[in-house]
Amino acid sequence: MSLYPLSAYAEALGDDLDRLRPELRRYFSGPSVSGQIGVGEGVFEWASSRPRWLAALSRPVLGPELFLSASGSSVPFRVENIPARDTAGRPLLRTRRTYYFPSGPGVFSDSVEAVGPGLVLDRLGARGRVEATLRCEVTPEGTLRMVSVATALRLGRLRVPLPRLLGVHVEGFDGWDDETGLHLVSVRGNNPLLGTIIEYRGSFAYRYEEAE
C-alpha cells in the first residue's frame, strides 16, 4: 500500500492504488503536505453540454455548476482539487473546473468520497443534488477507468434513485501521455432518451501548491 496520505480515491482503490502509473498514483493520492491543493491547467479538445435547454430547466431544482455553459473545441481550463473531510472525518475531494469559452467562463464542480472497495460517490454541481456512484478500475496499463453503477437525486434528506431512462450513465478515463508529459482525461455522461448530455476530453499539467 502507498505511503501517501489517504485521499478519497486512495481509500476506494486500496492496494490497487499501487497498480497505477506513478504519475497517476501521485495525482490520486493527493498532496503529501497538509494545506496544499492540486491545480491543473490545460486544454480540452472538446467540451460540451447538450441539449442547452436542460441546464436552464434543471437549474432551479438542481442548482448551478452542474452543466457546462457552452460547447466548443480547444477550450482552456483550470481545475482545482481541494482535499477536505466530511462530518465523520472521512476523506473528501472537492473539485472546481473552470472552462474558458469564447462566450465567457463556466464552472462545473463536484465532490467525491469513498463508499466501498472500488466505489466512490460523486455529488455533482454546487448543491450536490445529483449523485453518481462510480466503480473505479485500474487497467493493465496503469490508467484509471470509472463507470457509473447508479445515479440518484438528493433533495434534502430524501434520496431518490433514478431509473435507467431518467438516469445518467457516466464513463471516465484518466491516463498519461509519455510524449507530452501531460495528464489525459475523458468524461462522458449519457442518458438513454437525450443522448450525450455532458462530455469533455483533453490534457493538462498538474501541480500541488499552497491553498490561498
GIZIDA-V411784 format. One record per residue. N is the residue number from 1. RES is the residue in one letter. SS is DSSP state (2 for helix, 1 for strand, 0 for the rest). OMEGA is omega in degrees with one decimal (none if undefined). Layout:
BEGIN
N,RES,SS,OMEGA / N,RES,SS,OMEGA
END
This chain:
BEGIN
1,M,0,-178.6 / 2,S,0,176.9 / 3,L,0,178.7 / 4,Y,0,174.3 / 5,P,0,-175.9 / 6,L,0,173.7 / 7,S,0,179.0 / 8,A,2,179.7 / 9,Y,2,178.3 / 10,A,2,178.5 / 11,E,2,-179.0 / 12,A,2,-175.5 / 13,L,2,-178.6 / 14,G,2,-178.7 / 15,D,2,178.4 / 16,D,2,177.2 / 17,L,2,-177.3 / 18,D,2,174.7 / 19,R,2,177.1 / 20,L,0,169.6 / 21,R,0,-178.8 / 22,P,2,-178.6 / 23,E,2,179.7 / 24,L,2,176.4 / 25,R,2,178.1 / 26,R,2,-179.1 / 27,Y,2,-174.8 / 28,F,2,176.1 / 29,S,2,-176.8 / 30,G,0,-177.2 / 31,P,0,178.2 / 32,S,0,-179.5 / 33,V,0,178.7 / 34,S,0,178.4 / 35,G,0,177.8 / 36,Q,1,172.4 / 37,I,1,175.4 / 38,G,1,-179.3 / 39,V,1,176.0 / 40,G,1,176.9 / 41,E,1,-177.4 / 42,G,1,-176.9 / 43,V,1,172.2 / 44,F,1,173.0 / 45,E,1,179.5 / 46,W,1,176.3 / 47,A,1,-173.0 / 48,S,1,164.7 / 49,S,1,179.2 / 50,R,0,-3.9 / 51,P,0,-174.0 / 52,R,2,-176.8 / 53,W,2,-176.5 / 54,L,2,179.9 / 55,A,2,-179.2 / 56,A,2,-177.7 / 57,L,2,-174.8 / 58,S,2,-173.5 / 59,R,2,-178.5 / 60,P,2,-178.4 / 61,V,2,-172.6 / 62,L,2,176.8 / 63,G,0,-176.7 / 64,P,0,173.4 / 65,E,0,179.9 / 66,L,0,177.9 / 67,F,0,175.3 / 68,L,0,-175.5 / 69,S,0,-178.3 / 70,A,0,175.2 / 71,S,0,178.3 / 72,G,1,177.6 / 73,S,1,-180.0 / 74,S,1,-176.2 / 75,V,1,175.0 / 76,P,1,178.9 / 77,F,1,175.1 / 78,R,1,178.2 / 79,V,1,175.8 / 80,E,1,175.9 / 81,N,1,-172.5 / 82,I,1,178.1 / 83,P,1,179.1 / 84,A,1,175.5 / 85,R,1,175.5 / 86,D,0,-175.0 / 87,T,0,178.3 / 88,A,0,178.8 / 89,G,0,179.9 / 90,R,0,-178.3 / 91,P,1,-178.2 / 92,L,1,177.5 / 93,L,1,175.9 / 94,R,1,-176.8 / 95,T,1,177.3 / 96,R,1,179.3 / 97,R,1,177.7 / 98,T,1,-179.1 / 99,Y,1,-177.1 / 100,Y,1,176.2 / 101,F,1,175.8 / 102,P,0,-179.5 / 103,S,0,-179.2 / 104,G,1,-177.4 / 105,P,1,173.4 / 106,G,1,-175.9 / 107,V,1,173.2 / 108,F,1,-175.2 / 109,S,1,175.6 / 110,D,1,173.6 / 111,S,1,-173.1 / 112,V,1,171.7 / 113,E,1,177.9 / 114,A,1,179.4 / 115,V,1,179.0 / 116,G,1,178.3 / 117,P,0,179.4 / 118,G,0,-175.9 / 119,L,1,171.6 / 120,V,1,174.7 / 121,L,1,-178.1 / 122,D,1,177.2 / 123,R,1,-169.3 / 124,L,1,178.1 / 125,G,0,-177.6 / 126,A,0,-179.3 / 127,R,0,178.8 / 128,G,0,-175.4 / 129,R,0,172.5 / 130,V,1,-177.9 / 131,E,1,174.8 / 132,A,1,173.5 / 133,T,1,-173.9 / 134,L,1,172.5 / 135,R,1,-177.1 / 136,C,1,-178.9 / 137,E,1,174.2 / 138,V,1,-178.8 / 139,T,0,176.0 / 140,P,0,179.1 / 141,E,0,179.4 / 142,G,0,174.7 / 143,T,0,-177.8 / 144,L,1,176.6 / 145,R,1,179.0 / 146,M,1,-179.3 / 147,V,1,179.8 / 148,S,1,176.8 / 149,V,1,178.0 / 150,A,1,172.8 / 151,T,1,-177.0 / 152,A,1,171.5 / 153,L,1,176.6 / 154,R,1,179.9 / 155,L,1,-173.2 / 156,G,0,177.7 / 157,R,0,-177.0 / 158,L,1,175.9 / 159,R,1,-175.2 / 160,V,1,175.6 / 161,P,1,-178.0 / 162,L,0,174.1 / 163,P,0,-174.4 / 164,R,0,-176.0 / 165,L,0,-179.4 / 166,L,0,-176.7 / 167,G,0,179.2 / 168,V,0,174.6 / 169,H,1,-174.9 / 170,V,1,172.8 / 171,E,1,180.0 / 172,G,1,179.9 / 173,F,1,173.5 / 174,D,1,-177.7 / 175,G,1,-175.9 / 176,W,1,178.1 / 177,D,1,-178.4 / 178,D,0,-176.5 / 179,E,0,-177.0 / 180,T,0,-175.4 / 181,G,0,-177.7 / 182,L,1,171.7 / 183,H,1,174.8 / 184,L,1,179.2 / 185,V,1,176.6 / 186,S,1,179.3 / 187,V,1,175.8 / 188,R,1,175.4 / 189,G,1,-177.0 / 190,N,1,171.7 / 191,N,1,-177.3 / 192,P,0,-177.7 / 193,L,0,-173.2 / 194,L,0,-177.3 / 195,G,1,-179.0 / 196,T,1,-178.1 / 197,I,1,172.7 / 198,I,1,-178.5 / 199,E,1,169.8 / 200,Y,1,178.8 / 201,R,1,-179.2 / 202,G,1,-177.2 / 203,S,1,-177.3 / 204,F,1,169.9 / 205,A,1,-173.0 / 206,Y,1,179.5 / 207,R,1,171.4 / 208,Y,1,179.6 / 209,E,1,179.8 / 210,E,1,176.3 / 211,A,0,179.7 / 212,E,0,none
END
